[in-house]
Amino acid sequence: MSPVQARVLAFFSGACVLVLELVGTRLLSPVFGSSIYVWSALITVTLAALAVGAWLGGLLADGRKPERWPPRLCAAAGLWLAAVPLIRRGVLLAATGLGLKTGALAAAAVLVGGPLTALGALAPLCVRCCASDLARVGRAAGGVSSLSTAGSVLGALAAGFWLLPLLSAPVVVEGTAAFLLAAGAFLAWGPRKGAVGAVAGALACWAAFRTVPPPGSRHHIVRESVDSLYGAVRVVDREDWNSRVLFIDGVANTLAELATLKNTSDYIAAFELAAAARPEAKRALVVGLGGGAIVGRLRDGWGIPADAVEIDPTIVRMAERWFDFKPSGEVIIDDGRRVLEREGPSYGLIYLDAFAGDSSPEQIFSVESFRAAKRRLAPRGLLIVNLIGTATGPDNDLARAAQRTLREVFPSVSMLVASRTLDWRTGITNLVFFAGDAPALPAAGVAGRPELLQYWISVSDRWVDPGPDGRLLTDDSSAMSYLTAPGMARMRTQMLAHREGVEL
């Protein structure tokens, strides 16, 4: 391997490292989500693999015939990655038994730990090749390190801006595998024979990808699966649940009856209570579309048109195709916070229901965002905020923080535990906040609506004060990811125990 080849290899190996680190979260997200725990697992595996690889590469660089190792390491990394789409489902299913944190760590290690170790071993070998004598070792090491880091910059940009938005995670993995196999072939055999090897490697990766079994089982039919800009989005018909489910990063975002596509989730009924409390509302704004159920309920049940804001166009398309979503107002593809900050029409009801798998967008759930929402409310308007957490007990930091922050803006704030489950006080559930200048009193509005009246009666004892001393959520100090993480981790652990959401 010539010094020029070594420098080129250092650059592109650095690019591959960042591509694998970013695509790794997409490989795990259908089961483990994309929370702080998953990112920590990927970063831990990446750094550990690079450390082991650098140590191994140093040993190989000082051994006999170090020039023979770069093509072998490239080929080994490529072959490992070529197998990832084939073994991914089995690895993730096996890792579910280890729980959220350990399972994510173990799955990341198996899927990308080996290739990252091989890539980490290339740097010392490239330094050895570029250092013609001891007097130039420092310059050679600095040059290789600089090129590798520059390659990582390219890899981060390419993966985040182009590859993952346009291609699925398995395709990106197989493309990286084909590139590494081609690099190994060129280094081992030169341009002519290497070209043949590169084509053979690419065909092998394509064949491996084509042999991946389609998702689903006898109880699960995956209608559509897309790795969008914002997560792994899947529509699955679950016959055992009698539901069509919209999964985002493995979390059930929307459930609808298979036969009617009617959403029967308790929190949607809680959303309707806001319309019952403000029947004079002329228009609503929904931030976070999901399957679009609340838009239809407001239109059909209350005659209230609703504008919908959704940052992910994939969600809008899937809602229209699979959940019979029909807009009653404008559908805005944008960040909800930006829409709230704009000048525009006033709304009698504003719903903040934005989720992306495990997380709630920090820019939506801050005191500044709530002030922007208040400016868009009509007189006597209501802001309705949906969060997932624990209502009472030592783990209700999120509920207390949300109440504290809303009360900085609105004189009247109340929290309803939307779920009718038995463990609603300490279990993970939907927490729906109603905030405005006057209390939300839906009792009169539910008269003549049997289903909503029954729901209202069943949750009448679930208006809860989560307690004082909550954290004030601001743009500069939000901590939403940390406040939501414990509750979402509990929910993920429960899901993994029953293998719910494992739709690969």
C-alpha angles and dihedrals in degrees: 000000000000123000090252091054090047092054092048090048091050090053097049095040087057089052091051092052093059093042090055093046092053097040089048091073089054091051091054101035100084089065108017101028126220102279127139088272093059093046090049090051092051093046091047093051092045095051094042092049092048091049093051090043093052090051092048092046090053091055092048092047091057094045132084118298097358090179091074094064105066095066091045093050092048091049093047092051091046094050092048092051092045088061095048097089089050096051100031098094094047092047094050093046091050091047093054089077090063095061130241104302101034092037093054091048093049095045092049091050093052097043102042107003095089097049091045090052091052091048091048090055092058097071098068090045091052090050090051090051094048097045107086093180140356092267090065101043094102093050091047093049092047092048094049092046091049093049092046091051091047088052089051089054089053091046092052092049094044095047097042100038104033120002103051095037091052104032137041120255094251091052091051090049093050091046090053090047091052091049093051092046089050091049091051091049094050092048093048102040108017129241101310103044089031090060090056090048091048092053091047091050092049091050091049091052091048091050091049091051092049092053094058105117116243115258124258140057138222089289097036128060114184105213096183136354124192133168098216129184089269105040149308106311120194136171111206131179106219109195090183088059094036084229144116105224133200107210121195111189089340096307119117104242099169132018124190132175110262095228101043104017087227114153110233099179115136094229091060088057088049089053089054090056087068090059089048089053092048107031089157091068111125100191140009136207120213117196107196115029107200107165092341096244098142092051090057094044093052092048099043100034103034107018090240116141115215134205111216127211118198125165095201115066089196089067092052092050093048092047090054095044102040108020101040092243112179116184117234093187139004120328109213120196100206145094110293094227092056091051092050091051094053127092110255147118123326120249131210090208130028119186121198104196103145118149135156107192105289100359140073113211108257093212090059097049104053135103090252091053091048090052090052089050091050090055088056095049121102118230109294089011122155131224112209117197123190120200135163117231147092120306101207141005133054094314098057097098091125093053093048092047093050092049093047092049095046091049089058086067109024128049093212120050127161132171126216123195095223098196123090093208120129096240094053096132097061104010128096108267146140112289110199117194123200113201130177146115091280132033121273106243109173098168096104094042095057094059111115093021105098099187094046092043090053090050092047091053093047093054099035090110093049101079097116136185103218092202141255133290097056121163117260108238113216135164090254096043111024107136090183091142091056094043093051096040099079094049094044090047090055090049092048091049091053091047093049091049088061095030091239116166093021095135106147 
